[in-house]
Amino acid sequence: MSFKNGPNGTTYDGTVTQRTRVLVGVSPVNSKLVRQTTPYTIVVSGNVSYGSASAGPDAIVGMYAQKLMFQGEPELGAVKFLANGTIVTSNGGEGTWKLFDAESGIYTVTIGGRRMTLTLQRGRALVDTANKTTVFELQR
């Protein structure tokens, strides 16, 4: 990847030689005095997949690290969301996940009897739908 600063912003350019997952994050200036209002244009060309359901497994599938610990329950460790709707944890726990609303990315997740409603932030985390607390952070 390379980048070039110009009068209309910064342009990033790069190529990959094999199927590669590329995540793009945009962070506004870190200041309480400045409000970010700049529009962004992202152009991708070539053989590209945006992670739609027709392109392969559900977007939730992957390895996560537990970020929110549950009072009175052991730490789950690494948490793997599998394509068949099941969950396994490195501490030996098991669970299930199910897509509740595709448009908003809301999932129902049950691990060890604890039922959660989580929103997928693609390429980043699963957060509690009600209070926006990060429950699981994507590792890969």
C-alpha positions as CSV (number, residue, x, y, z in Angstrom):
1,M,0.0,0.0,0.0
2,S,1.1,3.5,-0.7
3,F,-0.5,6.9,-0.2
4,K,-0.3,10.3,-1.7
5,N,-1.5,13.6,-0.1
6,G,-3.3,15.9,-2.5
7,P,-5.5,19.0,-2.5
8,N,-8.6,16.9,-2.2
9,G,-7.3,14.5,0.5
10,T,-5.2,11.5,0.7
11,T,-5.2,8.7,-1.9
12,Y,-4.2,5.2,-1.0
13,D,-3.2,2.7,-3.7
14,G,-2.2,-0.9,-3.5
15,T,-2.7,-4.4,-5.0
16,V,-2.8,-7.9,-3.7
17,T,-1.7,-11.1,-5.6
18,Q,-4.0,-13.5,-3.8
19,R,-7.3,-13.4,-2.0
20,T,-6.7,-11.1,0.9
21,R,-9.0,-9.5,3.5
22,V,-8.4,-5.7,3.5
23,L,-10.0,-3.6,6.2
24,V,-10.4,0.1,5.8
25,G,-10.9,2.4,8.8
26,V,-11.5,6.1,8.8
27,S,-10.7,8.0,11.9
28,P,-11.6,11.7,12.4
29,V,-9.2,14.1,14.0
30,N,-8.9,13.4,17.7
31,S,-10.1,16.8,19.1
32,K,-13.1,17.9,21.1
33,L,-13.0,21.2,19.2
34,V,-13.1,19.8,15.7
35,R,-16.1,18.0,14.3
36,Q,-15.3,15.7,11.3
37,T,-17.6,16.5,8.3
38,T,-15.4,15.4,5.5
39,P,-17.0,13.1,3.0
40,Y,-15.1,10.0,2.0
41,T,-15.0,8.2,-1.4
42,I,-13.7,4.7,-1.5
43,V,-13.2,3.0,-4.9
44,V,-12.3,-0.6,-5.2
45,S,-11.6,-2.3,-8.5
46,G,-10.9,-5.8,-9.7
47,N,-12.2,-9.1,-8.4
48,V,-13.8,-7.7,-5.2
49,S,-16.1,-9.1,-2.6
50,Y,-17.8,-6.8,0.0
51,G,-18.6,-9.7,2.3
52,S,-22.2,-10.1,1.3
53,A,-24.0,-13.3,2.3
54,S,-23.8,-14.7,-1.2
55,A,-20.0,-14.3,-1.1
56,G,-19.4,-16.9,1.5
57,P,-19.9,-17.5,5.2
58,D,-21.8,-15.0,7.4
59,A,-19.8,-11.9,8.4
60,I,-19.9,-12.9,12.1
61,V,-17.8,-16.0,11.4
62,G,-14.3,-15.6,12.9
63,M,-12.2,-15.7,16.0
64,Y,-12.9,-13.1,18.8
65,A,-11.4,-12.1,22.1
66,Q,-13.8,-11.6,25.0
67,K,-13.7,-8.0,26.1
68,L,-16.7,-8.0,28.6
69,M,-16.5,-10.4,31.5
70,F,-19.7,-11.7,33.0
71,Q,-20.0,-11.5,36.8
72,G,-19.8,-14.9,38.5
73,E,-18.8,-16.7,35.3
74,P,-15.4,-17.9,34.2
75,E,-13.5,-16.1,31.4
76,L,-14.3,-17.6,28.0
77,G,-10.9,-17.0,26.5
78,A,-10.8,-17.1,22.7
79,V,-14.2,-17.4,21.2
80,K,-14.8,-18.9,17.7
81,F,-18.0,-18.3,15.8
82,L,-18.4,-21.1,13.3
83,A,-20.2,-21.0,9.9
84,N,-22.7,-23.7,11.1
85,G,-24.2,-21.3,13.8
86,T,-22.2,-22.8,16.7
87,I,-19.7,-21.2,19.1
88,V,-16.8,-22.8,20.8
89,T,-14.5,-21.2,23.4
90,S,-11.0,-22.0,24.5
91,N,-12.2,-22.7,28.0
92,G,-14.4,-25.5,26.7
93,G,-17.7,-23.6,26.6
94,E,-20.2,-23.9,23.7
95,G,-23.0,-21.8,22.3
96,T,-25.0,-20.8,19.3
97,W,-25.5,-17.7,17.2
98,K,-28.3,-16.7,14.9
99,L,-28.9,-13.8,12.6
100,F,-31.8,-11.8,13.9
101,D,-31.9,-8.8,11.5
102,A,-29.6,-8.8,8.4
103,E,-30.1,-5.1,7.6
104,S,-28.9,-3.9,11.0
105,G,-26.5,-6.7,11.7
106,I,-28.1,-7.8,14.9
107,Y,-27.4,-11.4,16.2
108,T,-28.8,-13.5,19.0
109,V,-25.9,-15.1,20.8
110,T,-26.2,-17.8,23.5
111,I,-23.1,-19.0,25.4
112,G,-23.4,-21.2,28.5
113,G,-27.0,-20.2,29.1
114,R,-26.3,-16.5,28.8
115,R,-28.4,-15.0,25.9
116,M,-27.2,-11.7,24.3
117,T,-28.4,-9.4,21.6
118,L,-25.3,-8.2,19.8
119,T,-24.7,-5.9,16.8
120,L,-21.9,-6.8,14.4
121,Q,-19.5,-3.9,13.6
122,R,-17.9,-5.5,10.5
123,G,-14.2,-6.0,10.8
124,R,-14.1,-4.8,14.4
125,A,-16.3,-6.3,17.1
126,L,-19.6,-7.5,18.4
127,V,-21.2,-4.9,20.7
128,D,-24.1,-5.0,23.1
129,T,-27.1,-3.7,21.1
130,A,-28.5,-1.8,24.0
131,N,-25.5,0.0,25.5
132,K,-22.9,-0.3,22.7
133,T,-20.3,-2.0,25.0
134,T,-17.8,-4.2,23.1
135,V,-18.4,-7.8,24.1
136,F,-16.2,-9.6,21.6
137,E,-13.4,-8.1,19.6
138,L,-12.5,-9.6,16.2
139,Q,-9.0,-11.2,16.1
140,R,-9.1,-12.6,12.6
